[in-house]
Amino acid sequence: MAAIRFFAGAAEAAALETATFDAATIGDLRGQLSARYGAEFERILGRCSLLVNGTRATDDAVPLSGSDTVDVLPPFAGG
């Protein structure tokens, strides 16, 4: 199972900071996250970047394995 780490607004919407999921691809993971955490989380997820082992996953076909770590990062503002 892949380890999922939620940050900022994504952590608030999921009401936790970490979870594990058994997903074959990033697209599969997105679907599972939306189903588990609901419409508000899905809205936030649509704006998030997903990093697999530190590399941005820009395609839903990116494969996942049980040893992967996926970071769910909402947009950040900075100065």
C-alpha positions as CSV (number, residue, x, y, z in Angstrom):
1,M,0.0,0.0,0.0
2,A,1.3,3.4,-0.9
3,A,1.8,5.9,1.9
4,I,-0.2,9.2,1.4
5,R,0.8,12.4,3.1
6,F,-1.7,15.3,3.2
7,F,-0.5,18.9,3.7
8,A,-2.3,22.2,4.6
9,G,-5.9,22.4,3.2
10,A,-5.8,18.8,2.0
11,A,-5.0,17.6,5.5
12,E,-7.8,19.7,6.9
13,A,-10.3,18.4,4.4
14,A,-9.3,14.7,5.0
15,A,-9.1,15.3,8.7
16,L,-5.8,13.5,8.9
17,E,-2.2,13.9,7.8
18,T,-1.4,10.4,6.6
19,A,-3.1,7.3,5.2
20,T,-2.4,4.3,3.1
21,F,-4.1,3.2,-0.1
22,D,-3.8,0.3,-2.5
23,A,-4.0,2.1,-5.9
24,A,-2.4,1.0,-9.2
25,T,-2.1,4.5,-10.7
26,I,-2.3,8.2,-9.7
27,G,-5.7,8.3,-11.4
28,D,-6.9,5.3,-9.4
29,L,-5.7,7.0,-6.2
30,R,-7.5,10.3,-7.1
31,G,-10.7,8.3,-7.4
32,Q,-10.2,6.5,-4.1
33,L,-9.4,9.7,-2.3
34,S,-12.5,11.5,-3.6
35,A,-14.7,8.5,-2.7
36,R,-13.3,8.2,0.8
37,Y,-13.1,11.9,1.8
38,G,-16.0,13.5,-0.1
39,A,-16.9,16.4,-2.3
40,E,-15.0,19.1,-0.4
41,F,-11.8,17.1,-0.5
42,E,-12.4,16.4,-4.2
43,R,-12.6,20.1,-4.8
44,I,-9.4,20.7,-3.1
45,L,-7.7,17.7,-4.7
46,G,-8.4,19.2,-8.1
47,R,-6.0,22.1,-7.2
48,C,-3.4,20.0,-5.6
49,S,-0.1,18.7,-6.9
50,L,0.7,15.1,-6.3
51,L,4.3,14.1,-5.8
52,V,5.4,10.4,-6.0
53,N,8.6,9.9,-4.1
54,G,9.4,13.6,-4.6
55,T,8.6,13.8,-8.3
56,R,5.5,15.6,-9.5
57,A,3.0,13.2,-11.1
58,T,1.4,15.2,-14.0
59,D,-0.3,12.2,-15.6
60,D,-3.0,10.0,-14.1
61,A,-1.3,7.0,-15.7
62,V,1.7,7.2,-13.4
63,P,2.0,3.8,-11.7
64,L,2.1,3.3,-8.0
65,S,3.6,0.5,-5.9
66,G,3.4,-0.4,-2.3
67,S,6.7,1.3,-1.5
68,D,5.7,4.7,-2.9
69,T,5.0,7.8,-0.9
70,V,2.6,10.3,-2.4
71,D,2.4,13.9,-1.1
72,V,-0.8,15.8,-1.7
73,L,0.2,19.5,-1.8
74,P,-2.3,22.3,-2.2
75,P,-1.1,25.5,-3.9
76,F,1.1,27.6,-1.6
77,A,1.3,31.3,-1.4
78,G,4.6,32.8,-0.3
79,G,6.5,35.9,-0.1
